Amino acid sequence: MSIVTVTDSAKKHMENILSKEGREYVMLMIKGGGCAGFSYNWSTVDVEKVKENDEIIPLSNGNFVIDGTSLMFVAGTTIDYKEEVFGSYMTISNPNVKSSCGCGESFGV
């Protein structure tokens, strides 16, 4: 069982990004900063950026990896991808968040 839940729509979106960018991994890291203390940082990386303590979630085409030092901040999280009339976006439902900023870009635990 994985430390996070990734919906099928989020997996498909990640696979599309990997295909377009010619990369092997979509990576999620938690970085210090933002008005509430921490922020989510998404990137695409190749295997040499993946460390032994990272959580790897296989996709049909590529992998989703969570930085090992970020795992304690995202345990129990659900990651989804939404498509709406005025745009599409990843959503992160994180039960560890105690506060967030008005812009929705940062959070506190």
N, C-alpha and C positions, 0 to 999 in steps of 0.2 A: 504494500500500500504506500502511496506517495504522500509526502508531507503537505502537498497542496492538491486541489482539484482543478483540473483544466478541462473546460467544456469542449465539446466537439467543434463548435464554431471558433473557439480560440485556437485550437490545434490546427484547424484548416487555415486560419489567418497566418499563423506562424509558418506553416509549410509554404504558403504563397510567398511570404517575405523571403524565406530561405531560398526558394527557387529563383526569385527575381534577383537576389543579391549574390547568388552562387556561394553561399556560406553553409556551414554544417550545424550551427547552433544559434538559437535565440537565447540570450542571457538576460536574466533579471537580477539586478543588484540593488541593495538598499544603500543609499549614500546619506551621509550627514549633510544637513542644510535645509534650505527652505524656511518659510516663516513658522512652521510647526515643529521643526526638528529633524525630520528625515524625509527623503523623497525616493520614489521608485525610478530606477534608471534602466531602460531597455536598450539592448544593442544586439548586433549579430556578430558572432565571433567564429574562429576556426578552432580546431581541437587543441592547439598549443596554448590557448587562453583558459582551458578548462583544467581545474585543479582536482586533486584526489578527494578532497572533502566537499566538493560541489554535488548537489543533487541533480541527477540527470533523468529526465522524463522522455522516453522515446516517442517520437512522432512517426507517422507513416513515411515521411520524407524528412529526415533530419532529427534534431533533438531540441528539447527545451531544457535549459540548465539554470539552476538557481545557485548563485554564489554561496559557498559554504558559510561565510560569516553573516550572511543575510538570513539564513534558515530560521533562526530563532524569532525573527521579526515577521515571518510569513507563515508560520505553522498554522494549519487549519484554514488557510485562505482559499477562496474560489476565484479563478481567473476566467473571465468570459469575454467574448467579442460581440459587440452590438452594432447592427447596421440600421440606421434611421434615415429619414428623408434628408436631413441636413448634415449628415456625416456619419462616420463610423469610428469606433474607439474601443480600446480594451478597458474592461472594468475589473477592479480588484476589490473583492469583498473580504476585508481582513478583520477577523474578530479580535486581533491584538491592538487595534487602533483605539486610543483613548481620546484623541482630539485630532482635528484637522483644520487646515486653513480654509479661508473662503474661496480661494481659487481652485481647491481640490488637488493641487500638485504636491502638497506635503502633509505629513501626519506626525503625531506624537504617540508614543507607547508608554 
